[in-house]
Amino acid sequence: MFTIISYDIVDDKRRTKVMKLLKGYGTRVQYSVFECILNPGEFSRLGRELRELIDQDVDSVRCYRLDADAVERIAIYGIGRVSSEPTHYLV
């Protein structure tokens, strides 16, 4: 399922770790926003990995799961396009 993940991580070291983790799952479309295509197992695994990396008292990660109809309604103004194929594959 198409998933938009945004994050606000207070600590630079944790932020870098989260960014590197997310690069393995999808495409970075803005500084702290990724677009990913994740099946239920990948989404669950990513959630566990994120919870291990962040400080849940001060950091925030938001995951928006969009169905095909919602993806069709995404509007982008300026440069960029909606990711259609992942740039990374997990094996």
C-alpha positions in Angstrom: 0.0 0.0 0.0 1.2 3.5 -0.8 2.5 5.0 2.5 3.7 8.6 3.2 6.0 8.7 6.2 7.0 12.0 7.8 9.2 12.5 10.8 10.3 15.1 13.3 13.3 13.8 15.2 15.0 16.0 17.8 18.4 14.4 17.9 20.7 14.6 14.8 22.1 11.1 15.4 18.6 9.5 15.7 17.4 11.5 12.7 20.2 10.2 10.5 19.4 6.6 11.6 15.7 7.1 10.8 16.5 8.6 7.4 18.9 5.7 6.5 16.3 3.2 7.6 13.5 4.8 5.5 15.8 5.0 2.4 15.7 1.2 2.5 11.9 1.2 2.2 11.1 4.0 -0.2 11.8 7.3 -1.9 12.8 10.5 -0.1 10.6 13.3 -1.6 11.3 16.1 0.9 13.8 16.5 3.7 11.8 14.6 6.3 9.1 12.9 4.0 9.3 9.5 2.3 6.9 7.8 -0.1 6.9 4.0 0.2 5.0 1.1 -1.2 4.7 -1.4 1.6 2.9 -4.7 2.1 1.5 -5.4 5.5 4.6 -7.4 6.6 6.9 -4.6 5.6 4.8 -2.0 7.3 4.8 -4.0 10.5 8.5 -4.6 10.4 9.2 -0.9 9.7 7.0 0.1 12.6 9.0 -2.1 15.0 12.3 -0.8 13.6 11.2 2.9 14.0 10.0 2.4 17.5 13.4 1.0 18.4 15.2 4.0 16.9 13.2 6.9 18.2 12.7 8.5 21.6 8.9 8.3 21.9 8.8 11.1 24.4 10.2 13.7 22.1 10.2 12.4 18.5 7.4 12.0 16.1 6.9 9.7 13.1 3.6 9.7 11.1 2.6 7.1 8.6 -0.3 7.8 6.2 -1.5 4.7 4.4 -3.3 5.6 1.2 -5.5 3.4 -1.0 -5.4 3.7 -4.8 -8.2 6.3 -4.9 -6.4 8.6 -2.4 -3.1 8.3 -4.3 -5.0 9.5 -7.5 -6.1 12.6 -5.6 -2.6 13.7 -4.6 -1.8 17.1 -5.9 1.8 18.3 -6.3 2.6 22.0 -7.0 6.1 22.8 -8.2 8.7 20.1 -8.8 8.3 16.4 -8.1 5.9 13.6 -8.8 4.2 10.8 -6.8 6.5 7.8 -6.5 5.2 4.9 -8.5 8.0 2.4 -8.1 10.2 1.8 -5.1 13.9 2.7 -5.6 14.9 0.0 -3.1 13.7 -3.6 -2.7 13.9 -5.7 0.5 14.8 -9.3 0.0 
